[in-house]
Amino acid sequence: MLPILALDSRLGWQIGGDSGPAIDLGNPVESLLVRVLRHLEPGLEMPSKAPKFSSAQIEVLIDWIRAGAPDPRES
C-alpha cells in the first residue's frame, strides 16, 4: 500500500506521502507543500479544482513553517 499524505498531524507531514515529507523546516520555500500550493509540481497541484492560494496566503504558510510548523495541540 502506498503512503497517503496526512496533514493533520506533525508525524503525517514529517513522513509525507509518495513524494516524501510535505514540509522542510530547513527550507520552507522549497517545501513540497508550498510547491504544490504554488502549482509548481505537475500533477500534484493543490487545490486541484479551485483557484490556487494567493501569494499572501502562501507567505503565511511559509512563516508558519519558518516558526517550526508548531501544532497548537502539542504542549
Predicted model as a PDB file, atoms N, CA, C, CB and O in Angstrom, pLDDT in the B-factor column:
MODEL        1                                                                  
ATOM      1  N   MET A   1       0.841  -1.182   0.000  1.00 44.00           N  
ATOM      2  CA  MET A   1       0.000   0.000   0.000  1.00 44.00           C  
ATOM      3  C   MET A   1       0.886   1.245   0.000  1.00 44.00           C  
ATOM      4  CB  MET A   1      -0.957  -0.002   1.220  1.00 44.00           C  
ATOM      5  O   MET A   1       1.865   1.315   0.743  1.00 44.00           O  
ATOM      6  N   LEU A   2       0.546   2.209  -0.821  1.00 46.00           N  
ATOM      7  CA  LEU A   2       1.310   3.447  -0.912  1.00 46.00           C  
ATOM      8  C   LEU A   2       0.926   4.381   0.230  1.00 46.00           C  
ATOM      9  CB  LEU A   2       1.078   4.132  -2.274  1.00 46.00           C  
ATOM     10  O   LEU A   2      -0.240   4.433   0.621  1.00 46.00           O  
ATOM     11  N   PRO A   3       1.903   5.124   0.772  1.00 56.00           N  
ATOM     12  CA  PRO A   3       1.568   6.075   1.838  1.00 56.00           C  
ATOM     13  C   PRO A   3       0.697   7.205   1.308  1.00 56.00           C  
ATOM     14  CB  PRO A   3       2.845   6.648   2.468  1.00 56.00           C  
ATOM     15  O   PRO A   3       0.866   7.672   0.181  1.00 56.00           O  
ATOM     16  N   ILE A   4      -0.232   7.629   2.142  1.00 69.00           N  
ATOM     17  CA  ILE A   4      -1.122   8.739   1.807  1.00 69.00           C  
ATOM     18  C   ILE A   4      -0.698   9.925   2.659  1.00 69.00           C  
ATOM     19  CB  ILE A   4      -2.639   8.368   2.044  1.00 69.00           C  
ATOM     20  O   ILE A   4      -0.474   9.783   3.861  1.00 69.00           O  
ATOM     21  N   LEU A   5      -0.590  11.078   2.048  1.00 73.00           N  
ATOM     22  CA  LEU A   5      -0.181  12.273   2.766  1.00 73.00           C  
ATOM     23  C   LEU A   5      -1.263  12.695   3.750  1.00 73.00           C  
ATOM     24  CB  LEU A   5       0.128  13.412   1.788  1.00 73.00           C  
ATOM     25  O   LEU A   5      -2.418  12.887   3.372  1.00 73.00           O  
ATOM     26  N   ALA A   6      -0.886  12.835   4.993  1.00 77.00           N  
ATOM     27  CA  ALA A   6      -1.793  13.316   6.040  1.00 77.00           C  
ATOM     28  C   ALA A   6      -1.210  14.600   6.607  1.00 77.00           C  
ATOM     29  CB  ALA A   6      -1.999  12.239   7.170  1.00 77.00           C  
ATOM     30  O   ALA A   6      -0.068  14.621   7.065  1.00 77.00           O  
ATOM     31  N   LEU A   7      -1.987  15.660   6.577  1.00 78.00           N  
ATOM     32  CA  LEU A   7      -1.508  16.956   7.061  1.00 78.00           C  
ATOM     33  C   LEU A   7      -2.138  17.332   8.393  1.00 78.00           C  
ATOM     34  CB  LEU A   7      -1.794  18.038   6.035  1.00 78.00           C  
ATOM     35  O   LEU A   7      -2.007  18.472   8.839  1.00 78.00           O  
ATOM     36  N   ASP A   8      -2.815  16.397   9.028  1.00 81.00           N  
ATOM     37  CA  ASP A   8      -3.497  16.715  10.279  1.00 81.00           C  
ATOM     38  C   ASP A   8      -2.665  16.387  11.519  1.00 81.00           C  
ATOM     39  CB  ASP A   8      -4.803  15.973  10.343  1.00 81.00           C  
ATOM     40  O   ASP A   8      -3.166  16.437  12.642  1.00 81.00           O  
ATOM     41  N   SER A   9      -1.397  16.053  11.304  1.00 82.00           N  
ATOM     42  CA  SER A   9      -0.510  15.810  12.444  1.00 82.00           C  
ATOM     43  C   SER A   9       0.935  16.068  12.028  1.00 82.00           C  
ATOM     44  CB  SER A   9      -0.676  14.358  12.979  1.00 82.00           C  
ATOM     45  O   SER A   9       1.275  16.013  10.846  1.00 82.00           O  
ATOM     46  N   ARG A  10       1.770  16.346  13.009  1.00 83.00           N  
ATOM     47  CA  ARG A  10       3.195  16.568  12.746  1.00 83.00           C  
ATOM     48  C   ARG A  10       3.811  15.329  12.093  1.00 83.00           C  
ATOM     49  CB  ARG A  10       3.946  16.917  14.057  1.00 83.00           C  
ATOM     50  O   ARG A  10       4.554  15.439  11.118  1.00 83.00           O  
ATOM     51  N   LEU A  11       3.501  14.161  12.633  1.00 82.00           N  
ATOM     52  CA  LEU A  11       4.041  12.926  12.072  1.00 82.00           C  
ATOM     53  C   LEU A  11       3.613  12.747  10.619  1.00 82.00           C  
ATOM     54  CB  LEU A  11       3.592  11.724  12.904  1.00 82.00           C  
ATOM     55  O   LEU A  11       4.390  12.268   9.793  1.00 82.00           O  
ATOM     56  N   GLY A  12       2.381  13.130  10.310  1.00 82.00           N  
ATOM     57  CA  GLY A  12       1.882  12.998   8.947  1.00 82.00           C  
ATOM     58  C   GLY A  12       2.705  13.778   7.938  1.00 82.00           C  
ATOM     59  O   GLY A  12       3.085  13.240   6.898  1.00 82.00           O  
ATOM     60  N   TRP A  13       2.988  15.061   8.239  1.00 82.00           N  
ATOM     61  CA  TRP A  13       3.767  15.844   7.266  1.00 82.00           C  
ATOM     62  C   TRP A  13       5.240  15.508   7.312  1.00 82.00           C  
ATOM     63  CB  TRP A  13       3.583  17.326   7.514  1.00 82.00           C  
ATOM     64  O   TRP A  13       5.946  15.716   6.325  1.00 82.00           O  
ATOM     65  N   GLN A  14       5.730  14.986   8.445  1.00 83.00           N  
ATOM     66  CA  GLN A  14       7.142  14.588   8.507  1.00 83.00           C  
ATOM     67  C   GLN A  14       7.393  13.348   7.650  1.00 83.00           C  
ATOM     68  CB  GLN A  14       7.564  14.318   9.966  1.00 83.00           C  
ATOM     69  O   GLN A  14       8.383  13.270   6.923  1.00 83.00           O  
ATOM     70  N   ILE A  15       6.487  12.388   7.748  1.00 82.00           N  
ATOM     71  CA  ILE A  15       6.624  11.172   6.941  1.00 82.00           C  
ATOM     72  C   ILE A  15       6.291  11.490   5.489  1.00 82.00           C  
ATOM     73  CB  ILE A  15       5.703  10.038   7.477  1.00 82.00           C  
ATOM     74  O   ILE A  15       7.006  11.075   4.576  1.00 82.00           O  
ATOM     75  N   GLY A  16       5.217  12.220   5.283  1.00 82.00           N  
ATOM     76  CA  GLY A  16       4.811  12.602   3.941  1.00 82.00           C  
ATOM     77  C   GLY A  16       4.090  11.488   3.219  1.00 82.00           C  
ATOM     78  O   GLY A  16       3.639  10.513   3.821  1.00 82.00           O  
ATOM     79  N   GLY A  17       3.995  11.655   1.924  1.00 81.00           N  
ATOM     80  CA  GLY A  17       3.327  10.680   1.068  1.00 81.00           C  
ATOM     81  C   GLY A  17       4.321  10.078   0.109  1.00 81.00           C  
ATOM     82  O   GLY A  17       5.493   9.899   0.442  1.00 81.00           O  
ATOM     83  N   ASP A  18       3.856   9.766  -1.073  1.00 82.00           N  
ATOM     84  CA  ASP A  18       4.695   9.156  -2.103  1.00 82.00           C  
ATOM     85  C   ASP A  18       5.894  10.019  -2.485  1.00 82.00           C  
ATOM     86  CB  ASP A  18       3.870   8.875  -3.330  1.00 82.00           C  
ATOM     87  O   ASP A  18       6.924   9.497  -2.912  1.00 82.00           O  
ATOM     88  N   SER A  19       5.768  11.313  -2.337  1.00 83.00           N  
ATOM     89  CA  SER A  19       6.838  12.232  -2.755  1.00 83.00           C  
ATOM     90  C   SER A  19       7.727  12.673  -1.598  1.00 83.00           C  
ATOM     91  CB  SER A  19       6.238  13.453  -3.418  1.00 83.00           C  
ATOM     92  O   SER A  19       8.572  13.551  -1.770  1.00 83.00           O  
ATOM     93  N   GLY A  20       7.548  12.080  -0.430  1.00 84.00           N  
ATOM     94  CA  GLY A  20       8.385  12.415   0.713  1.00 84.00           C  
ATOM     95  C   GLY A  20       7.726  13.407   1.642  1.00 84.00           C  
ATOM     96  O   GLY A  20       6.539  13.704   1.502  1.00 84.00           O  
ATOM     97  N   PRO A  21       8.499  13.931   2.605  1.00 89.00           N  
ATOM     98  CA  PRO A  21       7.953  14.870   3.588  1.00 89.00           C  
ATOM     99  C   PRO A  21       7.323  16.095   2.922  1.00 89.00           C  
ATOM    100  CB  PRO A  21       9.049  15.313   4.551  1.00 89.00           C  
ATOM    101  O   PRO A  21       7.833  16.608   1.927  1.00 89.00           O  
ATOM    102  N   ALA A  22       6.214  16.548   3.487  1.00 89.00           N  
ATOM    103  CA  ALA A  22       5.493  17.685   2.919  1.00 89.00           C  
ATOM    104  C   ALA A  22       6.112  19.018   3.303  1.00 89.00           C  
ATOM    105  CB  ALA A  22       4.054  17.652   3.359  1.00 89.00           C  
ATOM    106  O   ALA A  22       5.973  20.002   2.576  1.00 89.00           O  
ATOM    107  N   ILE A  23       6.796  19.055   4.445  1.00 92.00           N  
ATOM    108  CA  ILE A  23       7.348  20.307   4.953  1.00 92.00           C  
ATOM    109  C   ILE A  23       8.829  20.127   5.228  1.00 92.00           C  
ATOM    110  CB  ILE A  23       6.605  20.767   6.231  1.00 92.00           C  
ATOM    111  O   ILE A  23       9.251  19.135   5.824  1.00 92.00           O  
ATOM    112  N   ASP A  24       9.609  21.098   4.785  1.00 94.00           N  
ATOM    113  CA  ASP A  24      11.050  21.110   5.027  1.00 94.00           C  
ATOM    114  C   ASP A  24      11.343  22.304   5.927  1.00 94.00           C  
ATOM    115  CB  ASP A  24      11.872  21.185   3.677  1.00 94.00           C  
ATOM    116  O   ASP A  24      11.381  23.446   5.470  1.00 94.00           O  
ATOM    117  N   LEU A  25      11.550  22.028   7.210  1.00 94.00           N  
ATOM    118  CA  LEU A  25      11.791  23.124   8.156  1.00 94.00           C  
ATOM    119  C   LEU A  25      13.062  23.896   7.824  1.00 94.00           C  
ATOM    120  CB  LEU A  25      11.879  22.581   9.577  1.00 94.00           C  
ATOM    121  O   LEU A  25      13.172  25.075   8.161  1.00 94.00           O  
ATOM    122  N   GLY A  26      14.012  23.259   7.176  1.00 95.00           N  
ATOM    123  CA  GLY A  26      15.269  23.909   6.821  1.00 95.00           C  
ATOM    124  C   GLY A  26      15.180  24.778   5.581  1.00 95.00           C  
ATOM    125  O   GLY A  26      16.036  25.636   5.361  1.00 95.00           O  
ATOM    126  N   ASN A  27      14.154  24.565   4.771  1.00 97.00           N  
ATOM    127  CA  ASN A  27      13.991  25.325   3.537  1.00 97.00           C  
ATOM    128  C   ASN A  27      12.496  25.455   3.241  1.00 97.00           C  
ATOM    129  CB  ASN A  27      14.744  24.640   2.346  1.00 97.00           C  
ATOM    130  O   ASN A  27      11.987  24.807   2.326  1.00 97.00           O  
ATOM    131  N   PRO A  28      11.790  26.293   4.014  1.00 96.00           N  
ATOM    132  CA  PRO A  28      10.335  26.395   3.882  1.00 96.00           C  
ATOM    133  C   PRO A  28       9.834  26.685   2.476  1.00 96.00           C  
ATOM    134  CB  PRO A  28       9.841  27.449   4.784  1.00 96.00           C  
ATOM    135  O   PRO A  28       8.823  26.128   2.050  1.00 96.00           O  
ATOM    136  N   VAL A  29      10.530  27.547   1.757  1.00 97.00           N  
ATOM    137  CA  VAL A  29      10.079  27.949   0.423  1.00 97.00           C  
ATOM    138  C   VAL A  29      10.070  26.764  -0.549  1.00 97.00           C  
ATOM    139  CB  VAL A  29      10.976  29.066  -0.121  1.00 97.00           C  
ATOM    140  O   VAL A  29       9.251  26.716  -1.467  1.00 97.00           O  
ATOM    141  N   GLU A  30      10.978  25.817  -0.344  1.00 96.00           N  
ATOM    142  CA  GLU A  30      11.049  24.653  -1.223  1.00 96.00           C  
ATOM    143  C   GLU A  30      10.304  23.441  -0.669  1.00 96.00           C  
ATOM    144  CB  GLU A  30      12.489  24.288  -1.467  1.00 96.00           C  
ATOM    145  O   GLU A  30      10.372  22.354  -1.243  1.00 96.00           O  
ATOM    146  N   SER A  31       9.592  23.625   0.447  1.00 95.00           N  
ATOM    147  CA  SER A  31       8.778  22.535   0.977  1.00 95.00           C  
ATOM    148  C   SER A  31       7.803  22.066  -0.089  1.00 95.00           C  
ATOM    149  CB  SER A  31       8.020  22.975   2.252  1.00 95.00           C  
ATOM    150  O   SER A  31       7.252  22.866  -0.845  1.00 95.00           O  
ATOM    151  N   LEU A  32       7.603  20.758  -0.135  1.00 92.00           N  
ATOM    152  CA  LEU A  32       6.674  20.208  -1.121  1.00 92.00           C  
ATOM    153  C   LEU A  32       5.292  20.828  -0.988  1.00 92.00           C  
ATOM    154  CB  LEU A  32       6.580  18.695  -0.974  1.00 92.00           C  
ATOM    155  O   LEU A  32       4.650  21.121  -1.997  1.00 92.00           O  
ATOM    156  N   LEU A  33       4.822  21.032   0.236  1.00 92.00           N  
ATOM    157  CA  LEU A  33       3.502  21.632   0.429  1.00 92.00           C  
ATOM    158  C   LEU A  33       3.427  23.011  -0.220  1.00 92.00           C  
ATOM    159  CB  LEU A  33       3.175  21.736   1.925  1.00 92.00           C  
ATOM    160  O   LEU A  33       2.434  23.329  -0.873  1.00 92.00           O  
ATOM    161  N   VAL A  34       4.439  23.816  -0.054  1.00 95.00           N  
ATOM    162  CA  VAL A  34       4.462  25.153  -0.665  1.00 95.00           C  
ATOM    163  C   VAL A  34       4.511  25.031  -2.179  1.00 95.00           C  
ATOM    164  CB  VAL A  34       5.671  25.974  -0.153  1.00 95.00           C  
ATOM    165  O   VAL A  34       3.819  25.767  -2.883  1.00 95.00           O  
ATOM    166  N   ARG A  35       5.312  24.120  -2.681  1.00 95.00           N  
ATOM    167  CA  ARG A  35       5.432  23.945  -4.140  1.00 95.00           C  
ATOM    168  C   ARG A  35       4.114  23.504  -4.770  1.00 95.00           C  
ATOM    169  CB  ARG A  35       6.523  22.919  -4.462  1.00 95.00           C  
ATOM    170  O   ARG A  35       3.767  23.969  -5.855  1.00 95.00           O  
ATOM    171  N   VAL A  36       3.370  22.610  -4.103  1.00 92.00           N  
ATOM    172  CA  VAL A  36       2.101  22.183  -4.692  1.00 92.00           C  
ATOM    173  C   VAL A  36       1.050  23.281  -4.585  1.00 92.00           C  
ATOM    174  CB  VAL A  36       1.598  20.908  -4.011  1.00 92.00           C  
ATOM    175  O   VAL A  36       0.182  23.383  -5.453  1.00 92.00           O  
ATOM    176  N   LEU A  37       1.108  24.102  -3.546  1.00 93.00           N  
ATOM    177  CA  LEU A  37       0.173  25.223  -3.445  1.00 93.00           C  
ATOM    178  C   LEU A  37       0.474  26.297  -4.481  1.00 93.00           C  
ATOM    179  CB  LEU A  37       0.220  25.824  -2.046  1.00 93.00           C  
ATOM    180  O   LEU A  37      -0.421  27.027  -4.906  1.00 93.00           O  
ATOM    181  N   ARG A  38       1.729  26.391  -4.881  1.00 94.00           N  
ATOM    182  CA  ARG A  38       2.115  27.348  -5.934  1.00 94.00           C  
ATOM    183  C   ARG A  38       1.955  26.745  -7.324  1.00 94.00           C  
ATOM    184  CB  ARG A  38       3.567  27.808  -5.734  1.00 94.00           C  
ATOM    185  O   ARG A  38       2.252  27.403  -8.320  1.00 94.00           O  
ATOM    186  N   HIS A  39       1.491  25.508  -7.402  1.00 92.00           N  
ATOM    187  CA  HIS A  39       1.284  24.777  -8.658  1.00 92.00           C  
ATOM    188  C   HIS A  39       2.591  24.597  -9.422  1.00 92.00           C  
ATOM    189  CB  HIS A  39       0.266  25.507  -9.537  1.00 92.00           C  
ATOM    190  O   HIS A  39       2.628  24.731 -10.645  1.00 92.00           O  
ATOM    191  N   LEU A  40       3.662  24.291  -8.693  1.00 93.00           N  
ATOM    192  CA  LEU A  40       4.977  24.076  -9.295  1.00 93.00           C  
ATOM    193  C   LEU A  40       5.312  22.594  -9.455  1.00 93.00           C  
ATOM    194  CB  LEU A  40       6.041  24.750  -8.457  1.00 93.00           C  
ATOM    195  O   LEU A  40       6.358  22.253 -10.008  1.00 93.00           O  
ATOM    196  N   GLU A  41       4.436  21.714  -8.976  1.00 90.00           N  
ATOM    197  CA  GLU A  41       4.654  20.276  -9.074  1.00 90.00           C  
ATOM    198  C   GLU A  41       3.577  19.690  -9.979  1.00 90.00           C  
ATOM    199  CB  GLU A  41       4.636  19.601  -7.663  1.00 90.00           C  
ATOM    200  O   GLU A  41       2.447  19.479  -9.539  1.00 90.00           O  
ATOM    201  N   PRO A  42       3.920  19.422 -11.247  1.00 90.00           N  
ATOM    202  CA  PRO A  42       2.918  18.895 -12.178  1.00 90.00           C  
ATOM    203  C   PRO A  42       2.231  17.639 -11.642  1.00 90.00           C  
ATOM    204  CB  PRO A  42       3.567  18.589 -13.518  1.00 90.00           C  
ATOM    205  O   PRO A  42       2.881  16.697 -11.189  1.00 90.00           O  
ATOM    206  N   GLY A  43       0.921  17.654 -11.707  1.00 87.00           N  
ATOM    207  CA  GLY A  43       0.119  16.535 -11.254  1.00 87.00           C  
ATOM    208  C   GLY A  43      -0.192  16.539  -9.770  1.00 87.00           C  
ATOM    209  O   GLY A  43      -0.993  15.725  -9.310  1.00 87.00           O  
ATOM    210  N   LEU A  44       0.419  17.433  -9.011  1.00 85.00           N  
ATOM    211  CA  LEU A  44       0.192  17.497  -7.565  1.00 85.00           C  
ATOM    212  C   LEU A  44      -0.427  18.822  -7.129  1.00 85.00           C  
ATOM    213  CB  LEU A  44       1.499  17.282  -6.826  1.00 85.00           C  
ATOM    214  O   LEU A  44      -0.482  19.107  -5.933  1.00 85.00           O  
ATOM    215  N   GLU A  45      -0.890  19.626  -8.064  1.00 87.00           N  
ATOM    216  CA  GLU A  45      -1.388  20.958  -7.743  1.00 87.00           C  
ATOM    217  C   GLU A  45      -2.507  20.896  -6.703  1.00 87.00           C  
ATOM    218  CB  GLU A  45      -1.885  21.656  -9.010  1.00 87.00           C  
ATOM    219  O   GLU A  45      -3.429  20.087  -6.809  1.00 87.00           O  
ATOM    220  N   MET A  46      -2.407  21.773  -5.691  1.00 88.00           N  
ATOM    221  CA  MET A  46      -3.453  21.892  -4.674  1.00 88.00           C  
ATOM    222  C   MET A  46      -3.865  23.364  -4.575  1.00 88.00           C  
ATOM    223  CB  MET A  46      -2.960  21.348  -3.281  1.00 88.00           C  
ATOM    224  O   MET A  46      -3.002  24.237  -4.664  1.00 88.00           O  
ATOM    225  N   PRO A  47      -5.096  23.653  -4.402  1.00 88.00           N  
ATOM    226  CA  PRO A  47      -6.205  22.740  -4.637  1.00 88.00           C  
ATOM    227  C   PRO A  47      -6.322  22.438  -6.123  1.00 88.00           C  
ATOM    228  CB  PRO A  47      -7.521  23.329  -4.101  1.00 88.00           C  
ATOM    229  O   PRO A  47      -6.006  23.277  -6.967  1.00 88.00           O  
ATOM    230  N   SER A  48      -6.768  21.257  -6.424  1.00 84.00           N  
ATOM    231  CA  SER A  48      -6.752  20.822  -7.823  1.00 84.00           C  
ATOM    232  C   SER A  48      -7.878  21.434  -8.652  1.00 84.00           C  
ATOM    233  CB  SER A  48      -6.843  19.317  -7.890  1.00 84.00           C  
ATOM    234  O   SER A  48      -7.709  21.640  -9.854  1.00 84.00           O  
ATOM    235  N   LYS A  49      -9.008  21.725  -8.044  1.00 83.00           N  
ATOM    236  CA  LYS A  49     -10.151  22.213  -8.824  1.00 83.00           C  
ATOM    237  C   LYS A  49     -10.559  23.631  -8.482  1.00 83.00           C  
ATOM    238  CB  LYS A  49     -11.322  21.309  -8.623  1.00 83.00           C  
ATOM    239  O   LYS A  49     -11.488  24.169  -9.084  1.00 83.00           O  
ATOM    240  N   ALA A  50      -9.890  24.236  -7.540  1.00 82.00           N  
ATOM    241  CA  ALA A  50     -10.211  25.603  -7.142  1.00 82.00           C  
ATOM    242  C   ALA A  50      -9.037  26.506  -7.510  1.00 82.00           C  
ATOM    243  CB  ALA A  50     -10.525  25.688  -5.612  1.00 82.00           C  
ATOM    244  O   ALA A  50      -7.952  26.011  -7.817  1.00 82.00           O  
ATOM    245  N   PRO A  51      -9.237  27.815  -7.483  1.00 87.00           N  
ATOM    246  CA  PRO A  51      -8.108  28.703  -7.737  1.00 87.00           C  
ATOM    247  C   PRO A  51      -7.002  28.463  -6.714  1.00 87.00           C  
ATOM    248  CB  PRO A  51      -8.557  30.174  -7.704  1.00 87.00           C  
ATOM    249  O   PRO A  51      -7.268  28.119  -5.562  1.00 87.00           O  
ATOM    250  N   LYS A  52      -5.762  28.648  -7.152  1.00 87.00           N  
ATOM    251  CA  LYS A  52      -4.664  28.429  -6.212  1.00 87.00           C  
ATOM    252  C   LYS A  52      -4.658  29.509  -5.142  1.00 87.00           C  
ATOM    253  CB  LYS A  52      -3.316  28.403  -6.949  1.00 87.00           C  
ATOM    254  O   LYS A  52      -5.255  30.573  -5.304  1.00 87.00           O  
ATOM    255  N   PHE A  53      -3.973  29.213  -4.051  1.00 93.00           N  
ATOM    256  CA  PHE A  53      -3.888  30.155  -2.948  1.00 93.00           C  
ATOM    257  C   PHE A  53      -3.209  31.435  -3.421  1.00 93.00           C  
ATOM    258  CB  PHE A  53      -3.124  29.538  -1.755  1.00 93.00           C  
ATOM    259  O   PHE A  53      -2.408  31.415  -4.356  1.00 93.00           O  
ATOM    260  N   SER A  54      -3.536  32.539  -2.771  1.00 95.00           N  
ATOM    261  CA  SER A  54      -2.901  33.810  -3.099  1.00 95.00           C  
ATOM    262  C   SER A  54      -1.465  33.807  -2.569  1.00 95.00           C  
ATOM    263  CB  SER A  54      -3.709  35.005  -2.509  1.00 95.00           C  
ATOM    264  O   SER A  54      -1.119  33.014  -1.692  1.00 95.00           O  
ATOM    265  N   SER A  55      -0.656  34.681  -3.098  1.00 96.00           N  
ATOM    266  CA  SER A  55       0.725  34.814  -2.613  1.00 96.00           C  
ATOM    267  C   SER A  55       0.748  35.146  -1.128  1.00 96.00           C  
ATOM    268  CB  SER A  55       1.476  35.901  -3.406  1.00 96.00           C  
ATOM    269  O   SER A  55       1.597  34.642  -0.393  1.00 96.00           O  
ATOM    270  N   ALA A  56      -0.179  35.989  -0.682  1.00 97.00           N  
ATOM    271  CA  ALA A  56      -0.236  36.361   0.738  1.00 97.00           C  
ATOM    272  C   ALA A  56      -0.563  35.148   1.604  1.00 97.00           C  
ATOM    273  CB  ALA A  56      -1.283  37.469   0.964  1.00 97.00           C  
ATOM    274  O   ALA A  56       0.019  34.983   2.676  1.00 97.00           O  
ATOM    275  N   GLN A  57      -1.478  34.307   1.159  1.00 96.00           N  
ATOM    276  CA  GLN A  57      -1.822  33.107   1.915  1.00 96.00           C  
ATOM    277  C   GLN A  57      -0.631  32.147   1.990  1.00 96.00           C  
ATOM    278  CB  GLN A  57      -3.030  32.404   1.278  1.00 96.00           C  
ATOM    279  O   GLN A  57      -0.379  31.540   3.031  1.00 96.00           O  
ATOM    280  N   ILE A  58       0.081  32.020   0.902  1.00 96.00           N  
ATOM    281  CA  ILE A  58       1.243  31.130   0.876  1.00 96.00           C  
ATOM    282  C   ILE A  58       2.342  31.683   1.776  1.00 96.00           C  
ATOM    283  CB  ILE A  58       1.768  30.951  -0.569  1.00 96.00           C  
ATOM    284  O   ILE A  58       3.041  30.910   2.430  1.00 96.00           O  
ATOM    285  N   GLU A  59       2.509  32.993   1.823  1.00 97.00           N  
ATOM    286  CA  GLU A  59       3.513  33.594   2.709  1.00 97.00           C  
ATOM    287  C   GLU A  59       3.189  33.324   4.180  1.00 97.00           C  
ATOM    288  CB  GLU A  59       3.604  35.108   2.462  1.00 97.00           C  
ATOM    289  O   GLU A  59       4.100  33.126   4.985  1.00 97.00           O  
ATOM    290  N   VAL A  60       1.910  33.314   4.536  1.00 97.00           N  
ATOM    291  CA  VAL A  60       1.515  32.973   5.908  1.00 97.00           C  
ATOM    292  C   VAL A  60       1.941  31.541   6.214  1.00 97.00           C  
ATOM    293  CB  VAL A  60      -0.024  33.142   6.108  1.00 97.00           C  
ATOM    294  O   VAL A  60       2.452  31.264   7.299  1.00 97.00           O  
ATOM    295  N   LEU A  61       1.737  30.646   5.281  1.00 95.00           N  
ATOM    296  CA  LEU A  61       2.150  29.256   5.456  1.00 95.00           C  
ATOM    297  C   LEU A  61       3.667  29.149   5.604  1.00 95.00           C  
ATOM    298  CB  LEU A  61       1.673  28.405   4.271  1.00 95.00           C  
ATOM    299  O   LEU A  61       4.155  28.415   6.463  1.00 95.00           O  
ATOM    300  N   ILE A  62       4.405  29.868   4.783  1.00 97.00           N  
ATOM    301  CA  ILE A  62       5.871  29.857   4.862  1.00 97.00           C  
ATOM    302  C   ILE A  62       6.323  30.390   6.223  1.00 97.00           C  
ATOM    303  CB  ILE A  62       6.492  30.703   3.713  1.00 97.00           C  
ATOM    304  O   ILE A  62       7.246  29.840   6.824  1.00 97.00           O  
ATOM    305  N   ASP A  63       5.690  31.445   6.710  1.00 97.00           N  
ATOM    306  CA  ASP A  63       6.035  31.978   8.035  1.00 97.00           C  
ATOM    307  C   ASP A  63       5.785  30.938   9.123  1.00 97.00           C  
ATOM    308  CB  ASP A  63       5.224  33.255   8.331  1.00 97.00           C  
ATOM    309  O   ASP A  63       6.579  30.815  10.056  1.00 97.00           O  
ATOM    310  N   TRP A  64       4.689  30.191   9.010  1.00 94.00           N  
ATOM    311  CA  TRP A  64       4.381  29.134   9.974  1.00 94.00           C  
ATOM    312  C   TRP A  64       5.458  28.042   9.939  1.00 94.00           C  
ATOM    313  CB  TRP A  64       2.988  28.527   9.680  1.00 94.00           C  
ATOM    314  O   TRP A  64       5.880  27.542  10.982  1.00 94.00           O  
ATOM    315  N   ILE A  65       5.889  27.684   8.745  1.00 95.00           N  
ATOM    316  CA  ILE A  65       6.953  26.675   8.619  1.00 95.00           C  
ATOM    317  C   ILE A  65       8.250  27.212   9.217  1.00 95.00           C  
ATOM    318  CB  ILE A  65       7.167  26.277   7.129  1.00 95.00           C  
ATOM    319  O   ILE A  65       8.942  26.490   9.935  1.00 95.00           O  
ATOM    320  N   ARG A  66       8.587  28.472   8.928  1.00 96.00           N  
ATOM    321  CA  ARG A  66       9.804  29.091   9.494  1.00 96.00           C  
ATOM    322  C   ARG A  66       9.785  29.078  11.020  1.00 96.00           C  
ATOM    323  CB  ARG A  66       9.950  30.537   8.993  1.00 96.00           C  
ATOM    324  O   ARG A  66      10.831  28.990  11.662  1.00 96.00           O  
ATOM    325  N   ALA A  67       8.588  29.166  11.591  1.00 94.00           N  
ATOM    326  CA  ALA A  67       8.444  29.156  13.042  1.00 94.00           C  
ATOM    327  C   ALA A  67       8.528  27.736  13.612  1.00 94.00           C  
ATOM    328  CB  ALA A  67       7.120  29.799  13.438  1.00 94.00           C  
ATOM    329  O   ALA A  67       8.380  27.539  14.818  1.00 94.00           O  
ATOM    330  N   GLY A  68       8.765  26.756  12.747  1.00 93.00           N  
ATOM    331  CA  GLY A  68       8.882  25.375  13.199  1.00 93.00           C  
ATOM    332  C   GLY A  68       7.619  24.565  13.008  1.00 93.00           C  
ATOM    333  O   GLY A  68       7.509  23.455  13.529  1.00 93.00           O  
ATOM    334  N   ALA A  69       6.663  25.103  12.267  1.00 91.00           N  
ATOM    335  CA  ALA A  69       5.386  24.433  11.996  1.00 91.00           C  
ATOM    336  C   ALA A  69       4.744  23.949  13.298  1.00 91.00           C  
ATOM    337  CB  ALA A  69       5.592  23.244  11.030  1.00 91.00           C  
ATOM    338  O   ALA A  69       4.403  22.773  13.419  1.00 91.00           O  
ATOM    339  N   PRO A  70       4.576  24.854  14.277  1.00 90.00           N  
ATOM    340  CA  PRO A  70       4.025  24.422  15.560  1.00 90.00           C  
ATOM    341  C   PRO A  70       2.604  23.905  15.447  1.00 90.00           C  
ATOM    342  CB  PRO A  70       4.064  25.555  16.542  1.00 90.00           C  
ATOM    343  O   PRO A  70       1.799  24.413  14.667  1.00 90.00           O  
ATOM    344  N   ASP A  71       2.316  22.898  16.229  1.00 84.00           N  
ATOM    345  CA  ASP A  71       0.979  22.320  16.297  1.00 84.00           C  
ATOM    346  C   ASP A  71       0.390  22.746  17.638  1.00 84.00           C  
ATOM    347  CB  ASP A  71       1.006  20.741  16.141  1.00 84.00           C  
ATOM    348  O   ASP A  71       0.911  22.353  18.682  1.00 84.00           O  
ATOM    349  N   PRO A  72      -0.677  23.535  17.638  1.00 81.00           N  
ATOM    350  CA  PRO A  72      -1.236  24.041  18.888  1.00 81.00           C  
ATOM    351  C   PRO A  72      -1.770  22.933  19.804  1.00 81.00           C  
ATOM    352  CB  PRO A  72      -2.342  25.019  18.586  1.00 81.00           C  
ATOM    353  O   PRO A  72      -2.033  23.175  20.982  1.00 81.00           O  
ATOM    354  N   ARG A  73      -1.927  21.736  19.271  1.00 82.00           N  
ATOM    355  CA  ARG A  73      -2.399  20.617  20.101  1.00 82.00           C  
ATOM    356  C   ARG A  73      -1.282  20.009  20.918  1.00 82.00           C  
ATOM    357  CB  ARG A  73      -3.032  19.545  19.235  1.00 82.00           C  
ATOM    358  O   ARG A  73      -1.532  19.234  21.841  1.00 82.00           O  
ATOM    359  N   GLU A  74      -0.029  20.363  20.578  1.00 81.00           N  
ATOM    360  CA  GLU A  74       1.110  19.837  21.315  1.00 81.00           C  
ATOM    361  C   GLU A  74       1.539  20.853  22.369  1.00 81.00           C  
ATOM    362  CB  GLU A  74       2.283  19.504  20.359  1.00 81.00           C  
ATOM    363  O   GLU A  74       1.437  22.060  22.149  1.00 81.00           O  
ATOM    364  N   SER A  75       2.012  20.371  23.500  1.00 65.00           N  
ATOM    365  CA  SER A  75       2.438  21.305  24.542  1.00 65.00           C  
ATOM    366  C   SER A  75       3.922  21.570  24.454  1.00 65.00           C  
ATOM    367  CB  SER A  75       2.085  20.770  25.925  1.00 65.00           C  
ATOM    368  O   SER A  75       4.462  22.335  25.253  1.00 65.00           O  
TER     369      SER A  75                                                      
ENDMDL                                                                          
END                                                                             
